[in-house]
């Protein structure tokens, strides 16, 4: 326990003791009033009288003692002194001890309250100082004259005791090559300076969540072997105005002292959003913090030997001033890994896991298209948990297959009670998806079909891609809409009714159709025109100021084109399911009996 904690504990103990002393007399009998004192004296029941320290003490003839507080000695003297002196002369009172006047000044009665208030003020100050980083050793004006409340709460890369290098980062070869230049410059700057080269002042890592942006930044620090200061963008934003800007200054002051050094700001969009896009004024705390960050990165003060790395998945909302050359000179896109990258990532995450002979990570990589590095790490962990659940000494291929489905759709809910009518509806619904999926040439093969509830879904048709795709054609999107509507079409065709189970399918189909019309220019009537900004998420400041760029007539035409795409896809579904009605009944019957059908069984049934 340090000095500050000991002082804080002593302060608490002192306040508790004062409170105890102040309340110690609450459980005692109330002192007698002056009227009761007069009655005792006049009835000649008093044996001795003593006045000391403004307290009247009387011993009665029956042996009991009575005490009372005297607030005014002058008033007591006027009221009782003559009676007491007369009874003492007559021998009724054996002893009357009345000291000379020792009245305290008027302000003395306020001293206890002043002490208590002072202690509470000291307690409040101590708590505020502890919250802001402590007092003492530079509490107000520490190193460089910065208030400790404005100190940047940085962390070093090796805080967990493990050094991360590029060998720990898989599936990002091009990204590592871009960052390797920073590592080489920090290790040997003379080689670059002789050629007049300047290392980028800032590198922005952009990409979806879970793709390894933070891991890459840690690997850069581990490879370079230089100072590494890590901080989150949210650590700059505080309630008090000016704190964020002060922390930015302190962050770069720390980096300059450790130069050459790397500063890593995670989730920079928390502090570097576009100025003037908020609902507040132009001088709010967030904008002051951003202004200071802009100055530190490329202002009048040089930051030689300090490289700034930052990560975000919302580059579209960042202020343009921070994205210009001289601040963030490069943007490195860290995207979802391809099949080769996924296999390398799986190898990294299974290094400390015993694998069975049947495990083929190449096959697992092919079945996990669209998975990020974080998803693959979670997949490996779920597989290990499943193997431990069944008390196996190693992971099997079955563990990986089941974990892929669990990550995509959630765990099975076999305990849920489903009535027979809903089981039949779900079976035909999923069979409709599967038949339409198989009949359309651009779609992926069926991996498995189940009517066992998983997550929010009552059933599921899982199809895994044969290969990674960066783009989709108009025909692929049209057939994807048809796959979404296959379940609804099967319900109507077989049962003569439709249900709410197709709600999410209709939402997905409508979203694809609207994007085709408004974003991808895939409408014959509207042509190659984009009517949407392309931002899926709402950014309040920009969205409020953004006006529609098309007329009401165009909006009506967009709605008509979206509906036409959905109607065309529904007609395709109806034609396929009417043609293969016998197969639809056969697949649905198998699902009602076995609940789950794998892709091989489904393909065999369709080829009979």
C-alpha positions, 0 to 999 in steps of 0.5 A, a space after each residue: 500500500 503506497 502513501 496515497 492509499 494510506 492517507 486515504 484510508 486514514 481520512 476515512 477512519 477519521 471521518 468514521 470516528 468523528 461520526 461515532 463521537 457525534 452520535 455516541 450520546 443519542 442513546 442516552 436519556 435526555 437531560 433535564 430541562 431547567 424547569 425540572 432543575 428548578 423543581 429539584 432545587 425547590 423541593 430540597 432534593 439536591 445534595 451537591 451542586 457542581 458547575 464545570 465546563 458549562 455542565 451542571 452536575 447535581 447529586 441528589 439525596 437519593 444518591 442519583 446523579 443528574 447532569 445538564 448542559 448550560 448554554 449561558 452561565 449568565 442566565 444560570 447565575 441569574 436563575 439559580 445562584 441565589 437559591 443555591 447559595 441560600 440552601 448551602 448556607 442553611 446546610 440543605 446543600 452540602 457543597 456548591 462548587 461554582 467556578 469563575 466565568 470561563 465562557 468560550 467565545 461565540 465562534 467556538 461552538 462552530 469548530 466541530 462543524 468546521 472540522 467535519 466540513 473540512 474533512 469532507 472537502 478533503 475527502 472529495 478532493 482526494 477521490 477526484 484526484 484518484 479518479 484523474 490519475 492521482 495526486 502527488 509527484 506532479 498532480 497539477 503540472 507534472 512532466 512537461 507541465 501537463 495535468 495528470 488528468 490529461 495524461 494519455 493512458 497508453 499501453 505497451 505491446 508487450 503488456 501481456 508478456 508475449 511478443 507478436 511478430 509477422 509470423 503470428 499473422 497469417 493470410 495477409 501477405 500484401 498487408 505485411 509487405 506494405 508495413 514491412 517498409 515501416 519496420 525497415 525504416 525504423 531499423 535502418 533509417 539512414 538507408 532511406 534518408 540517403 535517397 531523400 525518402 520520407 517514411 509515411 507519417 501515418 498508415 491507416 488500417 481499414 477493413 471489416 471487424 475481425 480481419 486482424 488490424 490490431 494484430 498487424 499493428 502489434 506485429 509491426 512493433 514486435 518486428 521493429 523492436 521500437 517503442 510502441 504506444 497503444 491507445 483507443 480512440 475512446 480514451 480521448 473523449 471525456 466529459 470535461 472540455 479540453 481533456 481530449 486535446 491534452 491527452 493527444 499532446 501528452 501522447 505525442 510527447 511520450 512518443 517523442 521521448 521514446 523516438 523512434 516509436 510507433 503510436 497505434 490508435 485503435 478505433 480512430 473513428 471514435 475521435 476523428 469523425 467529420 467536423 461539423 457533422 454532429 448535432 452540437 456546436 463547432 467547439 465541442 470536445 470531440 472536434 477540439 480533440 481532432 483539431 489537436 490530433 491534426 496539428 500533432 500529425 502534421 503541424 508546425 512541430 516536427 515529430 521525427 521518428 514517430 509513425 502513427 498507425 490507426 485502425 478503423 472499419 468506418 473510413 467513410 465517416 472520417 474527416 477528410 483533413 486526417 486522410 490527406 498525405 502528410 497525415 495518413 499517407 497510406 491506407 492499407 485495406 485488410 479484407 477477408 482472407 481468401 481460401 489460401 489465407 484461411 488455410 494459413 490462419 487455421 494452421 496458426 490457430 491449430 498449432 497448439 491443438 491436437 488434430 486427428 488424421 482425418 482433419 484436412 484444413 484445406 477442406 475446412 478453408 474451402 467451407 468457410 468462405 467469408 470468414 474473417 480471422 476472428 471467425 476462424 479463431 472462434 471456429 477452432 476454439 468451438 471445435 476444441 470445445 466440442 472435442 473436449 465435450 465428447 472426451 476425445 484426445 484430439 479434434 476430428 473433421 466432424 468437430 470442424 463441420 459441426 462448428 462451422 454450422 454452429 458459428 453460422 446458425 447457432 446451436 441446435 435446439 432439439 428440446 424445443 417442442 414443435 407441433 406436427 403442422 409446423 414441422 411439415 411446413 418447415 420441411 416443405 419450406 426448406 425442401 423448396 429452398 434446396 430444390 431451387 438452389 440445385 436447379 439454378 446453375 450459378 448457385 452454390 451446392 447444398 451442404 445440409 438441410 435441417 428442420 431442427 431449430 437453430 438460433 432464431 430459425 425454425 430450419 435451415 438450408 446451408 449452402 457453401 460456396 465452391 470458390 471465393 467470389 469478389 463480384 456477382 453478376 446480374 444473373 447470380 443476383 437474380 437467381 439468389 433472389 429466387 433461392 430466397 423465395 423458394 421456401 415461400 413458393 413451396 408453402 403456397 404450392 403444397 399447403 395452399 397457404 403462406 406463413 410468417 416463416 419466410 419473413 427473413 427470406 423476403 427481407 433478404 430478397 428485397 434488399 438484393 433487388 433494391 441494391 440491384 436497382 439503386 446501387 448497381 445499375 441493373 435495371 433496364 428501365 432506369 439504366 446505369 444510374 446510382 440512386 443510393 449513396 452506398 452507405 448501409 449505416 446511418 451517420 446522423 450529421 451527414 444523413 440529416 443534411 443529405 437530400 434525395 437526388 431523384 424525383 418522386 416519379 423516379 422513386 415510383 419507378 424504382 419501386 416498380 422495378 424492385 417488384 418486377 425483379 421479385 415477381 420474376 424470381 417467384 415465377 422461376 421458383 414456381 416453375 422449378 417446384 411444379 416440375 420437380 413436385 415429386 422430388 419436393 415431396 420426397 425431400 420433405 418426407 425424408 426431413 420429417 423422418 430424419 430431421 437432417 439431410 446432408 448434401 451427399 444424401 440430397 444429391 443422391 436422391 435428386 439423381 435417382 
